[in-house]
Amino acid sequence: MLTLYLQMLDTPEEKVRFEEVYLTYRGLMYHTANRILHNRQDAEDAVHNAFLQVIKHFKKFQNARVNDLTPQMVVLAKNEAISLLRKQKNEVSLEEGEPLAEKSESITDYRALVDSFTRLPQTYRAVMEMKLLLGYSDGEIAAKLGLTKTAVSSRVSRGRLLLRDIAEREGFLRDA
């Protein structure tokens, strides 16, 4: 696939830069999409579509450091996975309508909850996405973001409080 993507770029510099981004993030993006879609082929399709978006808007990615692109790449993969879910939902036959109703409610709730991450300050957003959506440990997050494990733990703790406030305002959490 990399060869196909590289053919879509104009300059040798863009090709080198894209290859660096691709090799750095393809695994993380696949993991993100697969956690949403629970299907290997669909996750691969979502990642492919995400990389096509990267190529389409490559000027936005060109000047940033590769290690600073983690939140954008995760969001791209997540959005493409959700788009694929929407397309699949619209293609389901009427005979399968009953199970789809149950599934679509949970997907809608999941999307709304994931969208609530966008309301978090950037300081907490990347850490919280990696922790809660991608399942990384504090040590893995620290290594990927260049933070100390203590800083990650603090951001997770504060981010959970902020996310809880957002979730309560949005009606996700009800009094038991």
Residue frames as qw, qx, qy, qz and C-alpha x, y, z in Angstrom:
[[0.000, 0.884, 0.468, 0.000, 0.00, 0.00, 0.00],
 [0.351, -0.710, 0.066, 0.607, 2.80, 2.39, 0.81],
 [0.359, -0.029, 0.568, 0.740, 3.90, 2.38, -2.84],
 [0.081, 0.669, 0.651, 0.349, 0.39, 3.33, -3.94],
 [0.245, -0.895, -0.270, 0.258, 0.29, 6.22, -1.46],
 [0.435, -0.504, 0.266, 0.697, 3.72, 7.47, -2.47],
 [0.327, 0.282, 0.624, 0.652, 2.63, 7.64, -6.11],
 [0.031, -0.841, -0.522, -0.137, -0.04, 10.14, -5.10],
 [0.352, -0.820, -0.020, 0.450, 2.51, 12.63, -3.79],
 [0.498, 0.866, -0.031, 0.037, 4.39, 15.12, -5.91],
 [0.188, 0.823, -0.496, 0.201, 7.87, 15.77, -4.54],
 [0.686, 0.128, -0.664, 0.268, 10.53, 13.43, -3.17],
 [0.002, 0.254, -0.557, 0.791, 10.44, 15.39, 0.10],
 [0.678, -0.150, 0.077, -0.715, 6.71, 14.76, 0.47],
 [0.864, 0.066, -0.475, -0.152, 7.25, 11.07, -0.22],
 [0.455, 0.197, -0.687, 0.531, 9.95, 10.77, 2.44],
 [0.244, -0.206, 0.413, -0.853, 7.83, 12.69, 4.94],
 [0.790, -0.083, -0.128, -0.594, 4.71, 10.62, 4.21],
 [0.767, 0.109, -0.628, 0.073, 6.63, 7.37, 4.52],
 [0.191, 0.204, -0.656, 0.701, 7.84, 8.47, 7.96],
 [0.509, -0.120, 0.242, -0.817, 4.28, 9.31, 9.03],
 [0.833, 0.050, -0.375, -0.403, 2.92, 6.07, 7.57],
 [0.654, 0.134, -0.698, 0.259, 5.49, 3.83, 9.25],
 [0.017, 0.192, -0.584, 0.788, 5.07, 5.64, 12.57],
 [0.450, 0.020, 0.348, -0.822, 1.27, 5.60, 12.76],
 [0.579, 0.036, -0.630, -0.517, -0.15, 2.71, 10.71],
 [0.403, -0.129, -0.877, 0.228, -0.21, 0.35, 13.71],
 [0.037, 0.230, 0.522, -0.821, -1.76, 2.87, 16.08],
 [0.450, 0.168, -0.182, -0.858, -4.36, 3.83, 13.49],
 [0.544, -0.032, -0.787, -0.290, -5.23, 0.19, 12.82],
 [0.255, -0.188, -0.816, 0.484, -5.57, -0.46, 16.56],
 [0.212, 0.215, 0.266, -0.915, -7.86, 2.57, 16.90],
 [0.551, 0.126, -0.400, -0.721, -10.09, 1.56, 14.00],
 [0.495, -0.032, -0.866, -0.068, -10.21, -2.08, 15.05],
 [0.057, -0.170, -0.731, 0.659, -11.36, -1.17, 18.58],
 [0.422, 0.267, 0.128, -0.857, -14.35, 0.59, 17.03],
 [0.640, 0.279, -0.427, -0.575, -15.13, -1.80, 14.17],
 [0.673, -0.249, 0.666, -0.202, -14.12, -5.17, 15.65],
 [0.866, 0.416, 0.275, 0.027, -13.31, -6.42, 12.16],
 [0.590, -0.355, 0.377, 0.619, -9.82, -6.69, 10.67],
 [0.407, 0.373, 0.551, 0.626, -10.79, -5.93, 7.08],
 [0.042, -0.906, -0.369, -0.201, -13.01, -3.01, 8.01],
 [0.474, -0.789, 0.069, 0.385, -10.26, -1.59, 10.22],
 [0.549, -0.105, 0.461, 0.690, -7.81, -1.85, 7.32],
 [0.231, 0.659, 0.521, 0.490, -10.30, -0.03, 5.09],
 [0.251, -0.942, -0.217, 0.052, -10.72, 2.72, 7.66],
 [0.542, -0.576, 0.253, 0.556, -6.94, 3.16, 7.96],
 [0.474, 0.242, 0.539, 0.653, -6.63, 3.24, 4.17],
 [0.053, 0.839, 0.430, 0.331, -9.29, 5.97, 4.00],
 [0.424, -0.861, -0.043, 0.278, -7.54, 7.88, 6.78],
 [0.551, -0.316, 0.382, 0.671, -4.23, 7.82, 4.92],
 [0.323, 0.540, 0.531, 0.568, -6.02, 9.05, 1.79],
 [0.174, -0.947, -0.264, -0.061, -7.21, 12.00, 3.89],
 [0.555, -0.628, 0.183, 0.514, -3.63, 12.60, 5.04],
 [0.493, 0.095, 0.502, 0.704, -2.50, 12.72, 1.42],
 [0.119, 0.772, 0.505, 0.367, -5.42, 14.98, 0.45],
 [0.237, -0.958, -0.031, -0.160, -4.48, 17.45, 3.20],
 [0.856, -0.018, -0.176, 0.485, -0.75, 16.75, 3.30],
 [0.237, 0.629, -0.132, 0.728, 0.24, 20.40, 3.56],
 [0.554, -0.706, 0.049, -0.438, -1.26, 20.47, 7.07],
 [0.932, -0.347, 0.057, 0.091, 0.95, 17.56, 8.19],
 [0.742, 0.518, -0.150, 0.399, 4.12, 18.53, 6.40],
 [0.173, 0.693, -0.349, 0.607, 5.60, 20.99, 8.90],
 [0.696, -0.586, 0.205, -0.361, 4.65, 19.30, 12.17],
 [0.063, -0.471, 0.874, -0.103, 7.03, 16.94, 13.94],
 [0.563, -0.034, -0.767, -0.307, 6.03, 13.33, 13.31],
 [0.315, -0.179, -0.829, 0.427, 5.79, 12.56, 17.04],
 [0.165, 0.192, 0.329, -0.910, 3.38, 15.49, 17.51],
 [0.447, 0.031, -0.491, -0.747, 0.83, 14.05, 15.08],
 [0.068, -0.097, -0.974, 0.191, -0.49, 11.30, 17.39],
 [0.306, 0.411, 0.573, -0.640, -3.79, 13.01, 18.30],
 [0.462, 0.480, -0.233, -0.708, -4.56, 13.96, 14.69],
 [0.328, 0.232, -0.866, -0.297, -3.78, 10.49, 13.37],
 [0.060, 0.190, 0.918, -0.343, -5.91, 8.82, 16.07],
 [0.382, 0.482, 0.334, -0.714, -8.83, 11.15, 15.32],
 [0.423, 0.413, -0.526, -0.611, -8.52, 10.51, 11.58],
 [0.224, 0.056, -0.970, -0.082, -8.61, 6.73, 12.10],
 [0.149, 0.316, 0.764, -0.542, -11.48, 7.04, 14.59],
 [0.415, 0.481, 0.067, -0.770, -13.53, 9.25, 12.26],
 [0.422, 0.312, -0.694, -0.493, -13.00, 6.97, 9.29],
 [0.100, -0.075, -0.981, 0.147, -14.00, 3.94, 11.38],
 [0.264, 0.424, 0.569, -0.653, -17.17, 5.70, 12.52],
 [0.438, 0.452, -0.272, -0.728, -17.95, 6.71, 8.93],
 [0.310, 0.160, -0.899, -0.264, -17.57, 3.10, 7.87],
 [0.074, 0.251, 0.875, -0.407, -19.95, 2.05, 10.66],
 [0.381, 0.471, 0.218, -0.765, -22.51, 4.55, 9.40],
 [0.437, 0.366, -0.583, -0.579, -22.23, 3.23, 5.85],
 [0.193, 0.010, -0.981, 0.001, -22.61, -0.34, 7.06],
 [0.218, 0.326, 0.681, -0.618, -25.64, 0.60, 9.13],
 [0.470, 0.474, -0.044, -0.743, -27.33, 2.04, 6.05],
 [0.429, 0.332, -0.738, -0.402, -26.60, -1.13, 4.02],
 [0.205, -0.030, 0.929, -0.307, -28.15, -3.62, 6.45],
 [0.281, -0.270, -0.758, -0.524, -31.15, -5.54, 5.10],
 [0.520, -0.418, 0.003, -0.745, -34.57, -5.10, 6.69],
 [0.860, -0.211, -0.458, -0.075, -34.47, -8.66, 8.05],
 [0.632, -0.038, -0.460, 0.622, -31.63, -7.67, 10.34],
 [0.084, -0.686, -0.073, -0.719, -33.38, -4.50, 11.56],
 [0.700, -0.670, -0.191, -0.156, -34.13, -5.64, 15.11],
 [0.794, -0.308, -0.086, 0.517, -30.52, -6.35, 16.19],
 [0.408, 0.419, 0.086, 0.806, -29.42, -3.19, 14.40],
 [0.300, -0.811, -0.173, -0.471, -31.70, -1.06, 16.57],
 [0.760, -0.627, -0.044, 0.163, -29.95, -2.30, 19.71],
 [0.740, -0.015, 0.109, 0.664, -26.51, -1.95, 18.15],
 [0.261, 0.632, 0.184, 0.706, -27.14, 1.53, 16.74],
 [0.433, -0.868, -0.117, -0.213, -28.13, 2.91, 20.15],
 [0.767, -0.512, 0.100, 0.373, -24.86, 1.76, 21.68],
 [0.606, 0.258, 0.235, 0.715, -22.91, 3.07, 18.69],
 [0.004, -0.821, -0.202, -0.534, -24.65, 6.43, 18.99],
 [0.602, -0.798, -0.007, 0.009, -23.88, 6.56, 22.71],
 [0.796, -0.204, 0.174, 0.543, -20.29, 5.54, 22.01],
 [0.433, 0.520, 0.231, 0.699, -19.92, 8.21, 19.33],
 [0.229, -0.888, -0.133, -0.377, -21.38, 10.86, 21.60],
 [0.730, -0.647, 0.073, 0.208, -19.05, 9.82, 24.40],
 [0.721, 0.048, 0.230, 0.652, -16.05, 9.81, 22.05],
 [0.213, 0.725, 0.231, 0.613, -17.12, 13.23, 20.75],
 [0.460, -0.881, -0.099, -0.054, -17.08, 14.49, 24.33],
 [0.768, -0.253, 0.093, 0.581, -13.30, 13.96, 24.24],
 [0.416, 0.518, 0.220, 0.714, -13.09, 16.88, 21.81],
 [0.263, -0.885, -0.144, -0.356, -14.28, 19.18, 24.58],
 [0.770, -0.521, -0.036, 0.368, -11.31, 18.30, 26.77],
 [0.006, 0.916, -0.334, -0.220, -8.33, 20.67, 26.75],
 [0.727, 0.537, -0.428, 0.000, -5.58, 19.38, 24.44],
 [0.061, -0.575, 0.734, -0.355, -3.33, 18.73, 27.47],
 [0.564, -0.107, 0.718, -0.395, -5.71, 16.02, 28.64],
 [0.791, 0.392, -0.018, -0.469, -7.28, 14.92, 25.37],
 [0.570, 0.498, -0.649, -0.078, -4.37, 12.98, 23.91],
 [0.040, -0.295, 0.872, -0.388, -3.62, 11.23, 27.20],
 [0.600, 0.104, 0.532, -0.588, -7.28, 10.35, 27.79],
 [0.781, 0.424, -0.223, -0.402, -7.77, 9.04, 24.24],
 [0.444, 0.445, -0.775, 0.071, -4.70, 6.85, 24.53],
 [0.166, -0.183, 0.826, -0.507, -5.71, 5.61, 27.99],
 [0.553, 0.209, 0.567, -0.573, -9.45, 5.07, 27.64],
 [0.739, 0.512, -0.042, -0.436, -10.03, 4.57, 23.92],
 [0.617, 0.552, -0.559, -0.046, -6.83, 2.80, 22.94],
 [0.928, -0.355, -0.099, -0.047, -6.08, 1.00, 26.20],
 [0.555, 0.508, -0.442, 0.488, -2.47, 2.11, 26.60],
 [0.666, -0.511, -0.382, 0.386, -0.79, 1.90, 30.00],
 [0.172, -0.969, 0.015, 0.175, 0.57, 5.03, 31.70],
 [0.553, -0.474, 0.482, 0.487, 4.11, 3.92, 30.85],
 [0.520, 0.345, 0.613, 0.484, 3.28, 3.47, 27.16],
 [0.124, 0.931, 0.315, 0.133, 1.62, 6.86, 27.02],
 [0.380, -0.841, 0.190, 0.334, 4.58, 8.48, 28.76],
 [0.578, -0.193, 0.568, 0.554, 6.98, 6.96, 26.23],
 [0.408, 0.553, 0.589, 0.426, 4.89, 7.99, 23.21],
 [0.016, 0.943, 0.256, 0.214, 4.26, 11.55, 24.37],
 [0.494, 0.408, -0.325, 0.696, 7.63, 12.21, 26.00],
 [0.441, -0.686, 0.104, -0.569, 6.17, 12.73, 29.46],
 [0.015, -0.290, 0.868, -0.402, 6.95, 11.23, 32.85],
 [0.337, -0.311, -0.883, -0.104, 4.72, 8.47, 34.14],
 [0.134, -0.449, -0.573, 0.672, 3.70, 10.75, 37.02],
 [0.182, 0.275, -0.142, -0.933, 2.64, 13.49, 34.59],
 [0.365, -0.101, -0.763, -0.524, 0.56, 10.97, 32.65],
 [0.292, -0.388, -0.839, 0.248, -1.10, 9.73, 35.85],
 [0.013, -0.422, -0.330, 0.845, -1.93, 13.30, 36.87],
 [0.278, 0.181, -0.383, -0.862, -3.36, 14.13, 33.45],
 [0.351, -0.219, -0.871, -0.265, -5.42, 10.94, 33.45],
 [0.197, -0.439, -0.721, 0.498, -6.79, 11.75, 36.89],
 [0.101, 0.435, 0.116, -0.887, -7.66, 15.35, 36.00],
 [0.269, 0.103, -0.630, -0.721, -8.91, 14.33, 32.57],
 [0.234, -0.329, -0.915, -0.028, -11.27, 11.77, 34.10],
 [0.038, -0.524, -0.527, 0.668, -12.74, 14.46, 36.33],
 [0.196, 0.380, -0.214, -0.878, -13.22, 16.80, 33.38],
 [0.282, -0.017, -0.822, -0.495, -14.66, 13.99, 31.24],
 [0.142, -0.407, -0.863, 0.264, -17.00, 13.01, 34.05],
 [0.100, 0.504, 0.264, -0.816, -18.25, 16.61, 34.27],
 [0.280, 0.256, -0.509, -0.773, -18.84, 16.66, 30.52],
 [0.256, -0.148, -0.933, -0.206, -20.57, 13.27, 30.63],
 [0.032, -0.470, -0.718, 0.512, -22.85, 14.42, 33.46],
 [0.201, 0.470, 0.004, -0.860, -23.78, 17.58, 31.56],
 [0.343, 0.210, -0.661, -0.633, -24.47, 15.55, 28.41],
 [0.797, -0.106, 0.123, -0.582, -26.65, 13.08, 30.34],
 [0.635, 0.279, -0.720, -0.027, -24.43, 9.98, 30.07],
 [0.283, 0.009, -0.818, 0.501, -24.21, 9.55, 33.81],
 [0.517, -0.555, -0.301, -0.578, -27.36, 9.25, 35.80],
 [0.326, -0.471, 0.601, -0.558, -27.73, 9.15, 39.56],
 [0.404, 0.017, -0.912, -0.067, -27.88, 5.53, 40.74]]
